[in-house]
Amino acid sequence: MTAEDGAGVTIIGHDSETRTHVQGYENPGSYKRTITYEASMDQLRALIDASESCKQFVRYECKGSTLRDANKGLPYAWWVTWDCRETEYWGGASPGSFECDCKLTGTCDKSNYPCNCNINDNVWREDSGFLTRKDDLPVKQLRFGDTTAPEDGYHMLGKLICHG
C-alpha cells in the first residue's frame, strides 16, 4: 500500500496490463481475454468493498473494428464484471450508456458517434478511460470481435487502483 493525499492507495496488478493484439475474430465477442489478478477474487472484492473509491483504466485501439454496430444495435465488444455481467459502457462513461469517455467530454472524432471505434473506418482510433463503478470492478474478462483482416485492434487494461 502507498499513500496519496494522506489516504491509503492499494494497487493490484494482473496478467493483461500490456498492449495486446486482437485480430482474426469476426463474430461478436469471439476474442476472449480472461484476466488473472495477483490476488483472489474474494480478496479483490473485500478490498473494493472496504475502499472509498476504485478505478481501472481500459483502452481499445481500433482500425475498422467497432465496439457496437449502431445500425443493428449489435455489440461486438464488451467487458465482463467480477460477477460475470456483460457490460457495454467503456472507460469514463456511465453504466448502461453504451458510450465512451469521448462522448461525455465532446471529444469523439465524429460528434454523432458515442465512441471513436464505432466510426468503424480504416483509420486508427482509440477509446479509453477509467471504469469507476465499484459494483462492477474488477474487470474479469475483455471480449472483442470485428477484427478479421484488414480490421485490427489492440487492448490494454490497467491495474486495479483503490483509495481510502
TIGU-593175 format. One record per residue: chain; residue in three letters; x, y, z of N, C-alpha, C, O in turn. Coordinates in Angstrom, 1 decimal, padded with zeros to 4 digits. Layout:
# residues N
unit code n_px n_py n_pz ca_px ca_py ca_pz c_px c_py c_pz o_px o_py o_pz
A Ala X Y Z X Y Z X Y Z X Y Z
...
//
This chain:
# residues 164
unit code n_px n_py n_pz ca_px ca_py ca_pz c_px c_py c_pz o_px o_py o_pz
A Met 000.8 -001.2 000.0 000.0 000.0 000.0 000.9 001.2 000.0 001.9 001.3 000.6
A Thr 000.4 002.2 -000.7 001.1 003.5 -000.8 000.2 004.6 -000.2 -001.0 004.3 000.1
A Ala 000.6 005.8 -000.2 -000.3 006.9 000.3 -000.3 008.0 -000.8 000.6 008.3 -001.5
A Glu -001.5 008.6 -000.9 -001.7 009.7 -001.8 -002.7 010.6 -001.2 -003.8 010.3 -000.8
A Asp -002.2 011.9 -001.0 -003.0 012.9 -000.2 -003.4 012.4 001.1 -004.5 012.7 001.6
A Gly -002.6 011.7 001.8 -002.8 011.2 003.2 -003.7 009.9 003.2 -003.9 009.4 004.3
A Ala -004.2 009.5 002.1 -005.1 008.3 002.1 -004.3 007.1 001.6 -003.4 007.3 000.7
A Gly -004.7 005.9 002.1 -004.0 004.7 001.6 -004.4 004.4 000.2 -005.6 004.6 -000.2
A Val -003.5 003.9 -000.6 -003.8 003.5 -002.0 -003.2 002.1 -002.2 -002.1 001.8 -001.9
A Thr -004.1 001.2 -002.7 -003.7 -000.1 -003.0 -003.8 -000.4 -004.5 -004.8 -000.1 -005.1
A Ile -002.7 -000.9 -005.0 -002.6 -001.2 -006.5 -002.4 -002.7 -006.7 -001.5 -003.2 -006.2
A Ile -003.3 -003.3 -007.5 -003.2 -004.7 -007.7 -003.0 -004.9 -009.2 -003.8 -004.4 -010.0
A Gly -002.0 -005.7 -009.6 -001.7 -006.0 -010.9 -002.3 -007.2 -011.4 -003.0 -007.9 -010.7
A His -002.1 -007.5 -012.7 -002.7 -008.7 -013.4 -001.9 -009.0 -014.6 -000.9 -008.4 -014.9
A Asp -002.3 -010.1 -015.3 -001.6 -010.6 -016.5 -001.9 -009.9 -017.8 -001.5 -010.4 -018.9
A Ser -002.7 -008.9 -017.8 -003.2 -008.3 -019.1 -002.9 -006.8 -019.2 -003.7 -006.0 -019.7
A Glu -001.8 -006.3 -018.6 -001.5 -004.9 -018.5 -000.8 -004.4 -019.7 -000.7 -003.2 -020.0
A Thr -000.3 -005.3 -020.6 000.4 -004.9 -021.8 -000.5 -004.7 -022.9 -001.6 -005.4 -023.0
A Arg -000.1 -004.0 -023.9 -000.9 -003.8 -025.1 -000.9 -005.1 -025.9 000.1 -005.7 -026.2
A Thr -002.2 -005.6 -026.1 -002.3 -006.9 -026.7 -003.1 -006.9 -028.0 -004.2 -006.2 -028.1
A His -002.6 -007.5 -029.0 -003.1 -007.5 -030.4 -004.4 -008.4 -030.4 -004.4 -009.5 -029.9
A Val -005.4 -007.9 -031.1 -006.6 -008.7 -031.4 -006.8 -008.7 -032.9 -007.1 -007.6 -033.5
A Gln -006.8 -009.8 -033.6 -007.1 -009.9 -035.0 -007.5 -011.3 -035.3 -007.0 -012.3 -034.7
A Gly -008.4 -011.4 -036.3 -008.9 -012.7 -036.7 -010.1 -013.2 -036.0 -010.4 -014.4 -036.1
A Tyr -010.8 -012.3 -035.4 -012.1 -012.7 -034.6 -013.2 -011.9 -035.1 -013.3 -010.7 -034.7
A Glu -014.0 -012.4 -036.0 -015.1 -011.6 -036.6 -016.4 -011.6 -035.8 -017.0 -010.5 -035.6
A Asn -016.8 -012.7 -035.2 -018.1 -012.7 -034.5 -018.0 -011.9 -033.2 -017.0 -011.8 -032.6
A Pro -019.2 -011.3 -032.9 -019.2 -010.5 -031.6 -018.7 -011.2 -030.4 -019.1 -012.4 -030.1
A Gly -017.7 -010.6 -029.7 -017.2 -011.2 -028.5 -016.4 -012.5 -028.7 -016.1 -013.1 -027.7
A Ser -016.0 -012.8 -029.9 -015.4 -014.1 -030.1 -013.9 -014.2 -029.6 -013.4 -015.2 -029.3
A Tyr -013.3 -013.0 -029.5 -012.0 -012.9 -028.8 -012.3 -012.8 -027.3 -013.1 -011.9 -026.9
A Lys -011.6 -013.6 -026.5 -011.8 -013.6 -025.1 -010.5 -013.5 -024.3 -009.6 -014.4 -024.5
A Arg -010.4 -012.5 -023.5 -009.2 -012.4 -022.6 -009.6 -012.4 -021.2 -010.2 -011.5 -020.7
A Thr -009.4 -013.6 -020.5 -009.7 -013.7 -019.1 -008.6 -013.2 -018.2 -007.4 -013.5 -018.5
A Ile -008.9 -012.3 -017.3 -007.8 -011.6 -016.5 -007.5 -012.4 -015.2 -008.4 -012.8 -014.5
A Thr -006.2 -012.6 -015.0 -005.7 -013.3 -013.8 -005.0 -012.2 -012.9 -004.0 -011.7 -013.3
A Tyr -005.6 -012.0 -011.8 -005.0 -011.0 -010.9 -004.0 -011.6 -009.9 -003.9 -012.8 -009.7
A Glu -003.3 -010.7 -009.2 -002.3 -011.1 -008.3 -002.9 -011.3 -006.9 -002.2 -011.3 -005.9
A Ala -004.2 -011.4 -006.8 -004.9 -011.7 -005.6 -006.2 -012.5 -006.0 -006.6 -012.4 -007.2
A Ser -006.8 -013.1 -005.1 -008.1 -013.9 -005.4 -009.2 -012.9 -005.6 -009.1 -011.8 -005.1
A Met -010.3 -013.4 -006.2 -011.5 -012.5 -006.4 -012.1 -012.1 -005.1 -012.5 -011.0 -004.9
A Asp -012.1 -013.1 -004.1 -012.6 -012.7 -002.8 -011.8 -011.6 -002.1 -012.3 -010.7 -001.5
A Gln -010.5 -011.7 -002.3 -009.6 -010.6 -001.7 -009.8 -009.3 -002.4 -009.9 -008.3 -001.8
A Leu -010.0 -009.3 -003.7 -010.2 -008.1 -004.5 -011.5 -007.5 -004.1 -011.6 -006.3 -003.9
A Arg -012.6 -008.3 -004.0 -013.9 -007.7 -003.6 -013.9 -007.2 -002.2 -014.5 -006.2 -002.0
A Ala -013.1 -007.8 -001.3 -013.0 -007.3 000.1 -012.3 -005.9 000.0 -012.8 -005.0 000.7
A Leu -011.3 -005.8 -000.7 -010.6 -004.5 -000.9 -011.5 -003.5 -001.5 -011.6 -002.3 -000.9
A Ile -012.2 -003.8 -002.5 -013.1 -002.8 -003.2 -014.2 -002.4 -002.2 -014.5 -001.2 -002.1
A Asp -014.8 -003.3 -001.5 -015.9 -003.0 -000.6 -015.4 -002.1 000.5 -016.2 -001.2 001.0
A Ala -014.2 -002.3 001.0 -013.6 -001.5 002.1 -013.1 -000.2 001.6 -012.8 000.7 002.5
A Ser -012.9 000.0 000.3 -012.3 001.2 -000.2 -013.3 002.3 -000.4 -014.5 002.1 -000.7
A Glu -012.8 003.6 -000.4 -013.7 004.7 -000.7 -014.0 004.8 -002.2 -015.1 005.1 -002.5
A Ser -013.0 004.5 -003.0 -013.2 004.5 -004.4 -012.1 003.6 -005.1 -011.1 003.3 -004.5
A Cys -012.5 003.1 -006.2 -011.6 002.2 -007.0 -011.8 002.6 -008.5 -012.8 003.1 -008.9
A Lys -010.7 002.3 -009.3 -010.8 002.6 -010.7 -009.9 001.6 -011.4 -008.9 001.0 -010.9
A Gln -010.2 001.5 -012.7 -009.4 000.6 -013.6 -009.4 001.2 -015.0 -010.5 001.4 -015.5
A Phe -008.3 001.4 -015.6 -008.2 002.0 -016.9 -008.3 001.0 -018.0 -007.8 -000.1 -017.9
A Val -009.1 001.3 -019.0 -009.2 000.4 -020.2 -009.1 001.2 -021.4 -009.5 002.3 -021.6
A Arg -008.4 000.6 -022.4 -008.1 001.2 -023.7 -008.3 000.2 -024.8 -007.9 -001.0 -024.7
A Tyr -009.0 000.6 -025.9 -009.1 -000.2 -027.1 -008.6 000.7 -028.3 -009.2 001.8 -028.5
A Glu -007.6 000.3 -029.0 -007.2 000.9 -030.2 -007.8 000.1 -031.4 -007.7 -001.1 -031.4
A Cys -008.4 000.8 -032.4 -009.1 000.1 -033.4 -008.8 000.7 -034.8 -008.5 001.9 -035.0
A Lys -008.9 -000.2 -035.8 -008.9 000.2 -037.2 -009.9 -000.6 -037.9 -009.6 -001.8 -038.2
A Gly -011.0 -000.1 -038.2 -012.1 -000.8 -038.8 -012.8 -001.8 -037.9 -013.4 -002.7 -038.4
A Ser -012.6 -001.7 -036.6 -013.1 -002.6 -035.7 -014.1 -001.8 -034.7 -013.6 -001.0 -034.0
A Thr -015.3 -002.1 -034.8 -016.3 -001.4 -034.0 -016.6 -002.0 -032.6 -016.3 -003.2 -032.4
A Leu -017.0 -001.2 -031.7 -017.4 -001.7 -030.4 -018.9 -002.2 -030.5 -019.3 -003.1 -029.8
A Arg -019.7 -001.4 -031.3 -021.1 -001.7 -031.4 -021.6 -001.3 -032.8 -021.3 -000.2 -033.2
A Asp -022.3 -002.2 -033.4 -022.8 -001.9 -034.8 -024.1 -001.1 -034.5 -025.2 -001.7 -034.1
A Ala -024.1 000.2 -034.7 -025.2 001.1 -034.4 -026.4 000.7 -035.3 -027.5 000.9 -034.9
A Asn -026.2 000.3 -036.6 -027.3 000.0 -037.5 -028.1 -001.2 -037.0 -029.3 -001.2 -037.1
A Lys -027.4 -002.2 -036.4 -028.1 -003.4 -036.0 -028.3 -003.4 -034.4 -029.0 -004.3 -033.9
A Gly -027.7 -002.4 -033.7 -027.8 -002.4 -032.3 -027.1 -003.6 -031.7 -027.4 -004.1 -030.6
A Leu -026.1 -004.1 -032.4 -025.4 -005.3 -032.0 -024.0 -005.0 -031.4 -023.2 -004.4 -032.1
A Pro -023.8 -005.5 -030.2 -022.5 -005.2 -029.6 -021.4 -006.2 -030.2 -021.7 -007.4 -030.3
A Tyr -020.3 -005.7 -030.5 -019.1 -006.5 -030.9 -018.1 -006.7 -029.8 -017.2 -007.5 -029.9
A Ala -018.2 -005.8 -028.9 -017.2 -005.8 -027.8 -017.9 -005.5 -026.5 -018.8 -004.7 -026.4
A Trp -017.4 -006.1 -025.4 -017.8 -005.8 -024.1 -016.8 -006.2 -023.1 -015.8 -006.9 -023.4
A Trp -017.0 -005.9 -021.8 -016.2 -006.4 -020.7 -017.1 -007.0 -019.7 -018.3 -006.7 -019.6
A Val -016.5 -008.0 -019.0 -017.3 -008.8 -018.0 -016.9 -008.3 -016.6 -015.7 -008.3 -016.3
A Thr -017.9 -008.1 -015.8 -017.7 -007.7 -014.4 -017.2 -008.9 -013.6 -017.2 -010.0 -014.0
A Trp -016.8 -008.6 -012.4 -016.3 -009.6 -011.4 -017.3 -010.7 -011.2 -017.0 -011.8 -011.0
A Asp -018.6 -010.3 -011.3 -019.7 -011.3 -011.1 -020.4 -011.8 -012.4 -021.6 -012.1 -012.4
A Cys -019.6 -011.7 -013.5 -020.0 -012.3 -014.8 -021.1 -011.5 -015.5 -021.8 -012.2 -016.3
A Arg -021.3 -010.3 -015.3 -022.2 -009.5 -016.1 -021.5 -008.9 -017.3 -020.5 -008.2 -017.2
A Glu -022.1 -009.1 -018.5 -021.6 -008.4 -019.7 -022.0 -007.0 -019.7 -023.1 -006.6 -019.6
A Thr -021.0 -006.1 -019.9 -021.2 -004.7 -019.7 -020.6 -003.9 -020.9 -019.5 -004.2 -021.4
A Glu -021.4 -003.0 -021.5 -021.0 -002.3 -022.7 -020.7 -000.9 -022.6 -020.4 -000.2 -023.6
A Tyr -020.7 -000.3 -021.4 -020.2 001.0 -021.2 -018.6 001.0 -021.1 -018.1 000.0 -020.6
A Trp -018.0 002.0 -021.6 -016.5 001.9 -021.6 -015.9 003.0 -020.7 -016.7 003.9 -020.3
A Gly -014.6 003.0 -020.5 -014.0 003.9 -019.6 -014.4 005.3 -019.7 -014.4 005.9 -020.7
A Gly -014.8 005.9 -018.5 -015.2 007.3 -018.4 -016.7 007.5 -018.7 -017.2 008.6 -018.4
A Ala -017.4 006.5 -019.1 -018.9 006.6 -019.4 -019.7 006.1 -018.3 -019.2 005.4 -017.4
A Ser -021.0 006.4 -018.3 -021.9 005.9 -017.3 -022.4 004.5 -017.6 -022.6 004.1 -018.7
A Pro -022.6 003.7 -016.5 -023.1 002.3 -016.7 -024.5 002.3 -017.5 -025.3 003.2 -017.3
A Gly -024.6 001.4 -018.4 -025.8 001.3 -019.3 -025.9 002.3 -020.4 -026.9 002.3 -021.1
A Ser -024.9 003.1 -020.6 -024.9 004.2 -021.6 -024.5 003.7 -023.0 -024.9 004.4 -024.0
A Phe -023.8 002.6 -023.1 -023.3 002.2 -024.4 -022.4 003.2 -025.0 -022.3 003.3 -026.3
A Glu -021.7 004.0 -024.2 -020.9 005.1 -024.7 -019.5 005.0 -024.2 -019.1 004.1 -023.4
A Cys -018.6 005.9 -024.7 -017.2 006.0 -024.2 -017.0 007.4 -023.7 -017.8 008.3 -023.8
A Asp -015.8 007.6 -023.1 -015.5 008.8 -022.5 -015.6 010.0 -023.5 -016.0 011.1 -023.1
A Cys -015.2 009.8 -024.7 -015.2 010.9 -025.7 -016.6 011.5 -025.9 -016.7 012.7 -026.2
A Lys -017.6 010.7 -025.7 -019.0 011.2 -025.9 -019.3 012.2 -024.8 -019.9 013.2 -025.0
A Leu -018.9 011.9 -023.6 -019.2 012.7 -022.4 -018.4 014.0 -022.4 -018.8 015.0 -022.0
A Thr -017.2 013.9 -022.9 -016.3 015.1 -023.0 -016.3 015.8 -024.3 -015.7 016.9 -024.4
A Gly -017.1 015.4 -025.2 -017.3 016.0 -026.5 -016.1 016.0 -027.4 -015.8 016.9 -028.2
A Thr -015.3 014.9 -027.2 -014.0 014.8 -028.0 -014.0 013.7 -029.0 -012.9 013.3 -029.5
A Cys -015.1 013.0 -029.2 -015.1 012.0 -030.2 -014.8 012.6 -031.6 -015.1 013.7 -031.9
A Asp -014.1 011.8 -032.4 -013.6 012.2 -033.7 -014.8 012.7 -034.6 -014.6 013.6 -035.4
A Lys -015.9 012.0 -034.4 -017.2 012.5 -035.1 -018.2 012.6 -034.0 -018.5 011.6 -033.4
A Ser -018.8 013.7 -033.9 -019.7 014.0 -032.7 -021.0 013.2 -032.7 -021.6 013.1 -031.6
A Asn -021.4 012.6 -033.8 -022.6 011.8 -033.8 -022.4 010.4 -033.5 -023.3 009.6 -033.5
A Tyr -021.2 010.0 -033.0 -020.9 008.7 -032.6 -020.6 008.7 -031.1 -020.0 009.6 -030.6
A Pro -021.0 007.6 -030.4 -020.8 007.5 -028.9 -019.4 007.1 -028.6 -019.0 007.2 -027.4
A Cys -018.7 006.5 -029.5 -017.3 006.1 -029.3 -016.5 006.2 -030.6 -017.1 006.2 -031.7
A Asn -015.2 006.5 -030.5 -014.4 006.6 -031.7 -014.4 005.4 -032.5 -014.4 005.4 -033.7
A Cys -014.3 004.2 -031.8 -014.2 002.9 -032.6 -015.5 002.6 -033.3 -015.4 001.9 -034.3
A Asn -016.6 003.2 -032.9 -017.9 002.9 -033.6 -017.9 003.6 -035.0 -018.8 003.3 -035.8
A Ile -017.0 004.5 -035.2 -016.9 005.1 -036.6 -016.6 004.0 -037.6 -017.0 004.1 -038.7
A Asn -015.8 003.0 -037.2 -015.6 001.8 -037.9 -015.0 002.0 -039.3 -015.6 001.4 -040.3
A Asp -014.0 002.8 -039.4 -013.4 003.0 -040.7 -011.9 002.5 -040.7 -011.5 001.9 -039.7
A Asn -011.2 002.8 -041.7 -009.8 002.2 -041.8 -008.8 003.2 -041.2 -007.7 003.3 -041.8
A Val -009.2 004.0 -040.2 -008.3 004.9 -039.6 -008.1 004.4 -038.1 -009.0 004.0 -037.5
A Trp -006.8 004.5 -037.7 -006.5 004.1 -036.3 -007.2 005.1 -035.4 -007.0 006.3 -035.5
A Arg -008.0 004.6 -034.4 -008.7 005.4 -033.4 -008.5 004.8 -032.1 -008.1 003.6 -032.0
A Glu -009.0 005.4 -031.0 -008.8 004.9 -029.7 -010.0 005.4 -028.8 -010.5 006.5 -028.9
A Asp -010.4 004.4 -028.0 -011.4 004.8 -026.9 -010.7 004.3 -025.6 -010.3 003.2 -025.5
A Ser -010.7 005.2 -024.6 -010.1 004.8 -023.3 -010.6 005.7 -022.2 -011.2 006.7 -022.4
A Gly -010.4 005.2 -021.0 -010.8 005.9 -019.8 -010.9 005.0 -018.6 -010.6 003.8 -018.7
A Phe -011.2 005.6 -017.5 -011.3 004.8 -016.2 -012.7 004.3 -016.0 -013.7 005.0 -016.1
A Leu -012.8 003.0 -015.6 -014.0 002.4 -015.1 -014.0 002.7 -013.6 -013.0 002.4 -012.9
A Thr -015.1 003.2 -013.0 -015.0 003.6 -011.6 -016.2 003.0 -010.8 -016.2 003.3 -009.6
A Arg -017.1 002.3 -011.4 -018.2 001.8 -010.6 -017.8 000.6 -009.8 -017.5 -000.5 -010.3
A Lys -017.7 000.8 -008.5 -017.2 -000.3 -007.6 -018.0 -001.6 -007.7 -017.4 -002.7 -007.6
A Asp -019.3 -001.5 -008.0 -020.1 -002.8 -008.1 -019.7 -003.6 -009.3 -020.0 -004.8 -009.3
A Asp -019.0 -003.0 -010.2 -018.6 -003.7 -011.5 -017.1 -004.2 -011.4 -016.8 -005.1 -012.2
A Leu -016.3 -003.6 -010.6 -014.9 -003.9 -010.6 -014.6 -005.1 -009.7 -015.3 -005.4 -008.7
A Pro -013.5 -005.8 -010.0 -012.6 -005.6 -011.1 -013.1 -006.2 -012.4 -014.0 -007.1 -012.4
A Val -012.5 -005.8 -013.5 -012.8 -006.4 -014.9 -012.3 -007.9 -014.8 -011.2 -008.1 -014.5
A Lys -013.2 -008.8 -015.2 -012.9 -010.2 -015.2 -012.5 -010.7 -016.5 -011.7 -011.6 -016.7
A Gln -013.0 -010.0 -017.6 -012.8 -010.5 -018.9 -013.0 -009.4 -019.9 -013.9 -008.5 -019.7
A Leu -012.2 -009.4 -021.0 -012.4 -008.5 -022.1 -012.8 -009.3 -023.4 -012.3 -010.4 -023.6
A Arg -013.8 -008.8 -024.1 -014.3 -009.5 -025.3 -014.4 -008.6 -026.5 -014.8 -007.5 -026.4
A Phe -013.9 -009.1 -027.6 -013.9 -008.2 -028.8 -014.3 -009.1 -030.1 -014.1 -010.3 -030.0
A Gly -014.7 -008.5 -031.1 -015.0 -009.1 -032.4 -014.7 -008.1 -033.5 -014.1 -007.0 -033.2
A Asp -015.1 -008.3 -034.7 -015.0 -007.4 -035.8 -013.5 -007.1 -036.1 -013.1 -005.9 -036.3
A Thr -012.6 -008.1 -036.0 -011.2 -007.9 -036.2 -010.6 -008.8 -037.3 -009.4 -009.1 -037.2
A Thr -011.4 -009.2 -038.2 -010.9 -010.0 -039.4 -010.1 -009.0 -040.3 -010.7 -008.0 -040.6
A Ala -008.9 -009.4 -040.8 -008.1 -008.6 -041.6 -008.9 -008.0 -042.8 -009.7 -008.8 -043.4
A Pro -008.8 -006.7 -043.1 -007.8 -005.8 -042.6 -008.2 -005.1 -041.3 -007.5 -004.2 -040.9
A Glu -009.3 -005.5 -040.7 -009.7 -004.9 -039.4 -008.7 -005.3 -038.3 -008.1 -006.3 -038.4
A Asp -008.5 -004.4 -037.3 -007.4 -004.6 -036.4 -007.8 -004.0 -035.0 -008.5 -003.0 -035.0
A Gly -007.2 -004.5 -034.0 -007.4 -003.9 -032.7 -006.3 -004.3 -031.7 -005.6 -005.3 -031.8
A Tyr -006.2 -003.4 -030.6 -005.3 -003.7 -029.5 -006.0 -003.3 -028.2 -006.7 -002.2 -028.2
A His -005.9 -004.1 -027.2 -006.5 -003.7 -025.9 -005.4 -003.6 -024.8 -004.3 -004.2 -024.9
A Met -005.7 -002.9 -023.8 -004.9 -002.7 -022.6 -005.8 -002.5 -021.4 -006.7 -001.7 -021.5
A Leu -005.5 -003.2 -020.3 -006.3 -003.0 -019.1 -005.3 -002.6 -018.0 -004.3 -003.3 -017.8
A Gly -005.6 -001.5 -017.3 -004.7 -001.1 -016.3 -004.9 -001.8 -015.0 -005.8 -002.6 -014.8
A Lys -004.0 -001.6 -014.0 -004.1 -002.2 -012.7 -005.3 -001.7 -012.0 -005.8 -000.6 -012.3
A Leu -005.8 -002.5 -011.0 -006.9 -002.0 -010.2 -006.3 -001.1 -009.1 -005.4 -001.5 -008.4
A Ile -006.8 000.1 -009.0 -006.3 001.1 -008.0 -007.5 001.5 -007.1 -008.5 002.0 -007.5
A Cys -007.3 001.3 -005.8 -008.3 001.6 -004.8 -007.7 002.6 -003.8 -006.6 002.5 -003.3
A His -008.5 003.6 -003.4 -008.2 004.7 -002.5 -009.0 004.6 -001.2 -010.2 004.2 -001.3
A Gly -008.4 004.9 -000.1 -009.2 005.0 001.2 -009.6 003.7 001.8 -010.2 003.8 002.9
//
